[in-house]
Amino acid sequence: MNASFTLDHVRGAPKGRKLGDIALAGYGVPADLLKQIAGALPTGVTVVATTGAHGEPLGMTSGAVCSVSAEPPLLLSCIKRESSTLSALRERGAFTVNILRAESAGVSDLFARPGVDRFEGLEWTTTARGLPVLHRDTVAHAECTLYDLMEAGDHVIVVGLVLDGAVSTEAMRPLLYFRRSYAGWPEPDDPPGAR
C-alpha cells in the first residue's frame, strides 16, 4: 500500500495518521454489520482440503473462493489464521478446492463444524498428488499448489496455482449460500424466484 495513504477517510480515525502508524482494530463497521453486508452477496460453497503431516485428510468449508487470473491460472481462498487446515496447507504447500453441488449442504455443515473427523463416513478419493477430492459431492474441483499467502486482518488470503481439476458431467447445480441459508442454482426450467 502507498506509504502516503492516510486514514482521513476512515470514520473515527485520527486525521493525518498514516496506515502504517496504527493498527486498524477498532476502525470501520462492527463485525456483525460486516457479516450482514457480506451475507447479502450470494456465494458458492466449497471445501478447501489438504493432508496433514501423517497423510490424514483435513478440510474446511469456505465461501470465500474466487478465480484470480487465467494466465497463470490462479484462484484464492480466505482462511482464518487459527485454522488447522491452513496450518497443514502451509506445510503441504498444496490443496484442493471442492465446489459443492446443490444437494451437499450437509457436507458444508460438517466441514464447518470444529472438533470432528470431517472425512469420516464420506466417500472421497485422492488426486495423483494425494490430495482429497469429495467426488460425490462436487460439481467441480481444482488441485492447487501454493502460490502466495497474504495476511489480511484475522484471515490469510491463500493463492493457489491450479495444476489440475475436473468438472462433473452429472452434478450440474452448485450449492449457494445467501444470508445464512443454503440454496441450489435454479434448474433451467424453474420459474423465476424458485430455488
Backbone bond lengths (Angstrom), bond angles and torsions (degrees), N, CA, C in turn:
res aa  C-N    CA-C-N  psi(-1)  N-CA   C-N-CA  omega(-1)  CA-C   N-CA-C  phi
1 M - - - 1.440 - - 1.519 108.10 -
2 N 1.300 117.32 146.18 1.451 123.08 -178.73 1.524 110.20 -60.50
3 A 1.345 116.65 130.71 1.456 121.32 -177.78 1.522 112.11 -63.50
4 S 1.339 118.59 -21.53 1.455 120.91 -178.88 1.526 111.99 -85.74
5 F 1.329 118.10 -1.97 1.457 121.60 179.61 1.520 109.24 -65.92
6 T 1.335 116.48 128.50 1.465 119.76 177.64 1.513 109.79 -114.09
7 L 1.308 115.00 169.68 1.461 121.76 -179.62 1.527 111.70 -96.50
8 D 1.337 118.13 19.66 1.459 121.34 -177.49 1.527 112.36 -55.58
9 H 1.333 117.42 -30.09 1.463 120.93 -177.17 1.531 113.07 -86.67
10 V 1.320 118.61 -7.78 1.461 121.70 -178.12 1.523 109.16 -87.25
11 R 1.324 116.82 124.69 1.456 122.12 -178.54 1.526 110.68 -56.34
12 G 1.298 116.46 125.05 1.456 121.60 176.22 1.515 115.00 85.16
13 A 1.334 118.30 -3.95 1.467 120.20 -179.65 1.519 109.53 -81.09
14 P 1.339 117.47 145.16 1.464 120.08 177.95 1.534 110.07 -63.33
15 K 1.325 116.82 135.16 1.466 121.33 -178.44 1.530 110.30 -66.19
16 G 1.325 115.27 139.16 1.456 121.56 176.04 1.514 115.23 83.01
17 R 1.334 118.21 -4.58 1.466 120.34 179.54 1.515 109.72 -76.16
18 K 1.296 117.26 138.49 1.460 122.02 178.35 1.521 109.23 -86.19
19 L 1.343 115.76 151.91 1.456 121.74 -177.87 1.524 111.34 -54.63
20 G 1.336 118.28 -42.63 1.453 121.62 -177.89 1.511 113.99 -69.70
21 D 1.336 117.94 -13.66 1.461 121.45 -176.02 1.517 113.92 -79.38
22 I 1.326 117.24 -22.60 1.461 119.46 -174.36 1.523 110.75 -138.09
23 A 1.295 115.35 159.16 1.460 120.15 171.39 1.524 107.58 -81.66
24 L 1.317 117.01 147.00 1.460 120.53 -177.50 1.515 113.58 -84.48
25 A 1.331 118.40 -6.33 1.464 120.44 178.94 1.518 109.31 -56.29
26 G 1.312 116.66 133.33 1.454 121.37 179.80 1.517 113.48 94.43
27 Y 1.318 118.78 -8.17 1.456 122.19 178.61 1.523 109.19 -103.90
28 G 1.300 116.27 157.50 1.449 120.61 179.31 1.514 111.41 85.33
29 V 1.330 115.67 -171.24 1.461 121.34 -176.69 1.524 110.81 -74.64
30 P 1.328 117.38 157.63 1.474 119.94 175.55 1.535 110.59 -63.70
31 A 1.328 116.04 153.75 1.473 121.81 -177.53 1.523 112.04 -56.63
32 D 1.337 118.47 -39.19 1.468 120.65 -179.41 1.522 111.56 -62.51
33 L 1.335 116.92 -40.61 1.461 120.03 178.92 1.523 110.52 -68.22
34 L 1.325 117.27 -40.60 1.472 119.72 177.02 1.525 110.37 -59.56
35 K 1.341 117.71 -42.09 1.462 121.09 178.89 1.530 111.19 -63.36
36 Q 1.328 117.25 -37.95 1.460 120.23 177.26 1.524 111.32 -66.49
37 I 1.326 115.87 -42.96 1.467 120.23 179.08 1.525 110.06 -63.48
38 A 1.328 116.51 -50.21 1.469 120.49 -179.23 1.520 111.09 -64.25
39 G 1.336 117.34 -33.95 1.458 121.47 179.71 1.514 113.65 -68.27
40 A 1.332 117.12 -15.86 1.461 120.99 177.66 1.527 111.97 -78.52
41 L 1.315 117.02 -7.86 1.462 121.74 177.24 1.525 108.68 -100.03
42 P 1.330 118.66 111.72 1.470 119.30 177.91 1.531 110.29 -61.26
43 T 1.322 115.72 139.32 1.465 119.85 179.06 1.521 110.02 -129.20
44 G 1.312 115.16 156.78 1.444 120.60 167.43 1.515 107.94 -73.85
45 V 1.317 116.67 161.79 1.458 121.17 -178.69 1.522 108.09 -119.02
46 T 1.329 116.26 130.14 1.453 121.44 -177.95 1.527 110.46 -130.10
47 V 1.319 114.66 164.67 1.453 121.99 165.85 1.517 106.50 -118.27
48 V 1.327 115.38 117.85 1.459 121.56 174.67 1.521 105.98 -89.73
49 A 1.338 116.76 126.14 1.465 120.46 -172.96 1.520 111.33 -134.46
50 T 1.321 114.78 154.01 1.467 122.57 176.49 1.525 107.20 -154.57
51 T 1.311 117.03 -168.64 1.462 120.54 175.17 1.516 109.48 -125.11
52 G 1.330 114.89 149.66 1.451 121.68 -179.63 1.517 112.29 -84.35
53 A 1.307 115.74 -173.01 1.463 123.20 -175.57 1.526 113.38 -59.98
54 H 1.332 117.07 -28.43 1.462 121.37 -179.08 1.524 112.16 -106.70
55 G 1.328 116.87 16.63 1.459 121.39 178.01 1.511 114.75 85.45
56 E 1.339 117.90 2.05 1.458 121.22 -179.65 1.531 109.83 -72.05
57 P 1.345 117.10 139.93 1.457 119.81 -179.89 1.525 111.31 -75.17
58 L 1.310 116.25 139.85 1.461 123.05 176.29 1.518 107.84 -132.81
59 G 1.321 116.94 147.90 1.458 119.09 178.53 1.506 111.72 -165.70
60 M 1.315 115.09 166.68 1.453 122.38 -179.12 1.516 110.22 -151.59
61 T 1.327 116.35 150.28 1.457 121.56 175.44 1.519 109.32 -73.30
62 S 1.334 115.92 139.30 1.463 120.69 176.57 1.526 110.17 -144.36
63 G 1.314 115.53 128.70 1.458 121.47 171.26 1.512 110.72 -101.01
64 A 1.328 115.82 -4.43 1.464 121.55 -177.90 1.525 109.68 -100.77
65 V 1.332 115.40 71.15 1.465 122.56 179.24 1.519 107.71 -133.55
66 C 1.309 117.34 137.71 1.469 119.96 174.62 1.523 110.01 -158.14
67 S 1.325 114.92 160.40 1.461 118.96 174.62 1.522 107.89 -76.19
68 V 1.329 115.91 150.17 1.460 122.08 -177.67 1.522 110.56 -115.15
69 S 1.332 116.39 -43.06 1.458 120.82 -171.91 1.524 109.48 -154.28
70 A 1.339 115.90 147.03 1.464 120.56 173.96 1.522 110.75 -91.09
71 E 1.311 117.86 -30.69 1.471 122.96 179.55 1.511 109.62 -132.34
72 P 1.304 120.07 101.00 1.459 127.46 -4.66 1.532 111.21 -73.24
73 P 1.338 117.75 161.73 1.462 120.76 -178.76 1.533 111.21 -73.48
74 L 1.345 115.74 104.69 1.459 121.28 -176.75 1.518 110.86 -123.65
75 L 1.332 115.89 146.49 1.451 121.38 168.50 1.516 108.04 -135.68
76 L 1.335 115.85 166.77 1.459 119.35 -179.70 1.516 110.77 -134.10
77 S 1.318 113.80 158.03 1.452 122.32 171.44 1.518 107.58 -141.17
78 C 1.314 116.74 143.40 1.465 121.71 177.45 1.525 107.96 -103.05
79 I 1.340 115.84 124.76 1.467 121.24 -173.01 1.528 109.51 -129.62
80 K 1.349 116.31 136.71 1.463 120.62 177.64 1.521 110.32 -57.31
81 R 1.334 115.09 141.16 1.479 121.25 -177.92 1.524 113.14 -55.66
82 E 1.350 117.85 -38.11 1.464 120.18 -174.26 1.525 113.51 -86.98
83 S 1.323 118.39 6.71 1.460 122.24 -178.33 1.533 111.87 -65.92
84 S 1.333 116.15 132.12 1.473 120.16 175.72 1.526 110.18 -67.73
85 T 1.332 116.88 -29.74 1.467 119.66 176.11 1.522 109.96 -64.62
86 L 1.327 117.37 -41.19 1.471 120.70 177.97 1.521 110.91 -62.06
87 S 1.325 117.42 -43.61 1.471 120.77 179.00 1.524 110.78 -58.90
88 A 1.329 116.62 -46.66 1.465 120.64 179.95 1.531 111.05 -66.67
89 L 1.322 116.50 -38.91 1.466 121.28 179.45 1.531 110.67 -62.17
90 R 1.328 116.46 -41.88 1.478 120.01 176.76 1.525 110.17 -60.21
91 E 1.339 116.33 -44.99 1.473 120.92 -179.78 1.522 111.90 -64.81
92 R 1.322 115.75 -48.77 1.468 121.32 -176.27 1.522 112.07 -71.94
93 G 1.342 115.96 -36.40 1.460 119.93 -178.87 1.518 113.47 75.77
94 A 1.336 116.39 17.88 1.461 120.66 -178.54 1.527 108.98 -156.49
95 F 1.339 115.79 155.78 1.461 120.58 -178.65 1.521 110.02 -163.25
96 T 1.333 114.79 166.07 1.459 121.05 171.93 1.520 108.77 -116.53
97 V 1.317 114.68 152.53 1.456 122.07 170.77 1.523 105.81 -116.86
98 N 1.324 115.76 113.69 1.465 123.04 -179.48 1.521 108.26 -99.46
99 I 1.312 118.76 111.48 1.461 123.18 -178.60 1.526 107.56 -86.53
100 L 1.340 115.64 111.50 1.458 120.77 -170.80 1.528 112.77 -72.67
101 R 1.330 114.42 146.62 1.468 120.82 177.20 1.528 109.64 -85.65
102 A 1.321 116.26 163.92 1.463 122.49 -172.20 1.523 113.49 -55.38
103 E 1.320 118.20 -32.11 1.462 122.06 -176.85 1.530 113.61 -84.74
104 S 1.319 118.58 7.69 1.469 121.33 -171.97 1.524 114.46 -109.07
105 A 1.329 117.90 31.63 1.461 120.33 177.13 1.533 111.17 -60.18
106 G 1.326 117.35 -35.69 1.464 120.63 178.07 1.520 112.48 -63.08
107 V 1.329 116.77 -35.89 1.464 121.01 176.79 1.521 109.49 -66.42
108 S 1.320 117.23 -42.20 1.461 120.93 176.89 1.524 110.47 -58.66
109 D 1.330 116.83 -47.43 1.466 120.72 179.03 1.529 111.42 -60.88
110 L 1.326 116.96 -41.53 1.465 121.10 179.18 1.529 111.18 -60.20
111 F 1.320 116.92 -45.75 1.461 120.58 -176.89 1.526 112.77 -77.50
112 A 1.327 117.34 -7.90 1.461 121.36 174.45 1.530 111.46 -93.11
113 R 1.334 116.95 -10.78 1.457 122.61 -175.86 1.534 110.49 -85.87
114 P 1.334 118.43 126.45 1.468 120.26 178.24 1.529 111.81 -78.35
115 G 1.321 115.57 154.86 1.455 121.26 170.06 1.510 117.17 74.28
116 V 1.332 118.39 19.24 1.464 120.74 177.42 1.529 109.01 -126.75
117 D 1.351 115.22 157.51 1.460 119.94 172.52 1.522 106.30 -78.16
118 R 1.299 116.37 101.21 1.459 121.55 -172.21 1.525 113.59 -70.96
119 F 1.311 117.53 -19.70 1.465 120.43 -178.70 1.527 112.99 -94.30
120 E 1.344 117.31 -12.30 1.455 120.48 -178.26 1.524 110.42 -62.70
121 G 1.323 115.65 128.16 1.454 121.63 177.88 1.529 114.73 83.82
122 L 1.319 118.36 -5.42 1.464 121.26 178.65 1.523 110.47 -95.48
123 E 1.313 116.08 148.54 1.465 119.89 170.75 1.511 108.03 -86.87
124 W 1.319 115.91 126.79 1.452 120.79 177.86 1.517 109.13 -151.71
125 T 1.306 115.23 159.03 1.460 121.73 178.57 1.524 107.40 -125.64
126 T 1.320 115.01 -177.53 1.462 119.16 174.64 1.529 109.44 -123.98
127 T 1.303 114.57 155.88 1.462 121.04 174.69 1.525 108.29 -77.30
128 A 1.304 116.88 175.56 1.469 121.13 176.31 1.526 111.06 -59.57
129 R 1.323 116.78 -24.57 1.467 121.73 179.35 1.530 112.34 -92.85
130 G 1.342 117.39 5.50 1.461 121.59 175.71 1.512 115.83 83.67
131 L 1.329 118.15 19.48 1.461 121.46 -178.74 1.530 111.01 -97.40
132 P 1.347 117.73 145.13 1.467 121.59 -174.95 1.531 113.85 -69.82
133 V 1.337 114.94 136.33 1.463 122.88 173.90 1.530 107.76 -129.31
134 L 1.314 115.93 126.07 1.467 121.96 178.26 1.530 108.47 -89.59
135 H 1.316 116.55 67.97 1.469 123.09 -168.44 1.522 114.27 -58.06
136 R 1.313 119.53 -31.99 1.471 121.69 -178.51 1.532 112.47 -79.79
137 D 1.314 116.45 -16.06 1.465 120.77 -172.73 1.529 113.81 -114.82
138 T 1.311 117.63 12.89 1.457 119.81 -174.36 1.527 113.61 -124.02
139 V 1.329 114.66 154.71 1.467 120.71 169.97 1.525 109.63 -94.28
140 A 1.334 115.59 -19.34 1.469 121.38 177.75 1.522 108.22 -169.12
141 H 1.329 115.00 163.64 1.462 119.57 171.18 1.525 108.74 -144.89
142 A 1.320 114.68 154.51 1.467 121.94 175.86 1.518 108.06 -125.17
143 E 1.317 115.87 137.83 1.458 121.61 176.01 1.520 107.52 -106.94
144 C 1.319 116.05 126.21 1.462 120.65 -171.37 1.523 112.21 -127.58
145 T 1.320 114.56 150.54 1.454 120.98 166.09 1.525 106.45 -105.83
146 L 1.317 116.01 146.78 1.457 120.62 -176.84 1.525 110.01 -64.36
147 Y 1.326 116.19 125.24 1.463 123.16 -177.93 1.522 111.23 -105.39
148 D 1.345 116.23 -41.37 1.462 120.02 -178.92 1.521 109.74 -162.75
149 L 1.317 115.89 155.72 1.459 123.84 173.87 1.520 107.93 -129.70
150 M 1.329 116.99 134.64 1.462 121.67 177.71 1.515 108.84 -133.66
151 E 1.320 116.77 126.51 1.450 120.18 178.14 1.520 108.99 -76.90
152 A 1.326 115.90 137.37 1.459 122.19 179.98 1.524 108.72 -146.37
153 G 1.313 116.49 95.81 1.460 120.58 -179.08 1.513 111.08 62.26
154 D 1.342 117.32 -127.83 1.462 120.66 -178.80 1.526 112.33 -90.87
155 H 1.330 117.11 11.32 1.465 122.87 179.05 1.524 111.02 -124.49
156 V 1.302 114.89 167.10 1.459 122.47 172.65 1.526 106.57 -121.46
157 I 1.322 116.26 131.11 1.461 121.11 175.14 1.523 106.58 -87.05
158 V 1.322 115.65 116.05 1.459 122.47 -178.83 1.524 107.36 -101.17
159 V 1.318 116.88 120.12 1.463 121.43 178.20 1.520 107.78 -106.50
160 G 1.322 116.37 128.64 1.452 121.58 -179.33 1.517 111.68 -117.83
161 L 1.317 115.59 141.59 1.458 122.58 171.46 1.521 106.49 -87.96
162 V 1.322 117.03 119.50 1.461 121.27 -176.12 1.528 109.01 -76.75
163 L 1.339 116.35 116.34 1.463 122.75 -178.53 1.518 112.55 -96.86
164 D 1.337 116.00 -28.43 1.459 120.75 -176.10 1.525 108.01 -162.45
165 G 1.299 116.28 175.31 1.451 120.88 178.42 1.506 110.12 166.33
166 A 1.317 115.58 -179.95 1.464 121.25 179.44 1.516 108.97 -157.54
167 V 1.321 114.84 155.32 1.453 122.85 175.84 1.521 107.30 -117.51
168 S 1.330 116.63 132.49 1.459 121.26 -179.41 1.520 110.91 -66.38
169 T 1.310 115.82 141.72 1.461 120.38 174.10 1.526 110.89 -94.18
170 E 1.343 116.08 -6.39 1.466 120.60 -178.88 1.526 112.41 -107.73
171 A 1.306 117.55 -53.45 1.467 121.57 -178.54 1.524 108.57 -83.37
172 M 1.321 116.18 113.32 1.458 119.52 -173.65 1.522 114.09 -110.35
173 R 1.341 117.90 -17.48 1.457 120.77 -175.84 1.524 110.46 -104.83
174 P 1.347 117.96 120.58 1.466 120.11 179.10 1.524 112.09 -79.44
175 L 1.328 114.82 157.64 1.455 122.11 173.48 1.525 108.31 -80.25
176 L 1.332 116.66 136.47 1.459 122.66 178.01 1.520 109.73 -119.34
177 Y 1.323 115.71 155.53 1.460 121.78 177.36 1.522 107.69 -130.42
178 F 1.361 116.30 128.11 1.452 121.42 -177.13 1.520 109.05 -148.79
179 R 1.328 116.14 121.85 1.470 122.38 179.30 1.527 112.69 48.83
180 R 1.315 114.07 50.19 1.470 123.50 175.93 1.524 114.42 65.82
181 S 1.332 116.49 25.83 1.464 121.40 176.94 1.515 109.92 -136.12
182 Y 1.330 115.37 149.48 1.455 121.35 176.77 1.520 110.58 -92.06
183 A 1.311 115.21 152.78 1.468 122.57 173.03 1.524 106.69 -154.96
184 G 1.315 115.34 160.65 1.458 120.04 173.70 1.514 109.09 -105.61
185 W 1.304 115.74 154.15 1.456 120.27 174.62 1.527 107.69 -60.16
186 P 1.326 118.84 135.33 1.475 119.39 -177.73 1.529 112.21 -62.48
187 E 1.322 114.46 145.30 1.462 120.14 172.56 1.523 107.94 -67.14
188 P 1.334 119.09 153.65 1.462 120.56 -179.45 1.533 113.96 -56.76
189 D 1.345 117.33 -28.29 1.466 119.45 -179.27 1.527 113.60 -96.74
190 D 1.357 117.83 5.37 1.470 120.36 176.51 1.528 109.54 -69.07
191 P 1.340 117.52 140.15 1.466 119.19 175.50 1.525 109.97 -68.82
192 P 1.334 118.15 156.08 1.473 120.86 178.28 1.527 110.26 -53.62
193 G 1.327 116.19 137.92 1.461 121.72 179.45 1.514 114.42 87.86
194 A 1.330 118.47 -9.13 1.473 121.16 178.97 1.518 109.22 -79.54
195 R 1.319 116.56 151.14 1.466 120.95 178.05 1.475 110.11 -86.30
